[in-house]
Amino acid sequence: MPKLTESQINEYSQQVQKEGWCIIEDVIEEDFIDEIKFELDNLVKELQIAPSNNLFEGVNTTRVYNLLAHGAVFEKIPLYLDVLSIVEKVLDPGLLISSLSSIAIGPGETAQPIHSDDQLIPIPKPHPPIICNTMWAITDFTAENGATRLIPKTHLLDHSPDPFQSYDTVAAEMKKGSVLIWVGSLWHGGGANKTDQTRIGIAMNYCAGYIRQQENQQIGIPLEKIKSFPIRLQELVGFSIYNGLIGHINKLDPKKVVLQEDVDTNLIWDYAKVDNPNA
């Protein structure tokens, strides 16, 4: 059951649009956070996940990608209403899941290069939000253990950051069970971990329904698993039609064609129907 009121949802979404980010404190139930951490720990062992060899992903950071392919607990994350409702206000209800992954910043990790999440999309800035990302605090986030670093209002600039430069940033400190939400144009990066504890977060990222997702959800998740998803989650991974046009298959809803769901979706052509005397 949602904890936030409609007024609070509007307030948070307006803060994201004005400042580029917000933090919702203590919004995820502790039992759910603990369940996510338990499943993540098992998954890292099962998949033998190891740090990468580049500064962007981190040489002391473990990441598990494509989490929707790895268990029912992760299927609840994209649908979490208190977070999704805010993101829908920033983008719109036709949004998609861009990626769902875990980021565990280990002791000794250096700060990630400052970047924006829409930096590779070749459209002029500033522009309307096309990406809205969230970070779930599975452990406490502090300035010392690698809390995400942000530069407020940089989403309003006409350019992206230079990842080889240093910038003054603000640490998005938050308690376990809190969620950071930011618009994709905001300059940010993972922080350095100067402690002996690992900082664990879930990156639940969304994009507008008219741009390509970061992770290829339709191919990366087994089709039989997608068929078992609730319809709203099927739509969020890409089995949906945006604004009555984008994503159709022969003028049919992909849920009907591929997933054999009994759905009827109005396409843009349906709004201009005329009586056909020859029908």
Buried (B, 14 or more C-beta within 10 A) or exposed (E): EBEBEEEBBBEBBBBBBEBBBBBBEBBBEEEBBEEBBEBBEEBBEEEEBEBBEEEEBBEBBBBBBBBBBBBEBBBEBBBBEBBBBBBBBBBBEBBBBBBBBBBBBBBEBBBBBBBBBBBEBEEEBEEEBBBBBBBBBBBBBBBBBBBBBBBBEBBBBEEBBEBEEEEEBBBBBBEBBBBBBBBBBBBBBBBBBBBEBBBBBBBBBBBBBBBEBBBEBEEBBEEEBBBEBEEEBBBBBBBBBBEBEEBBEEEBBBBBEBBEBEBEBEBEEEEEEEEEEEE
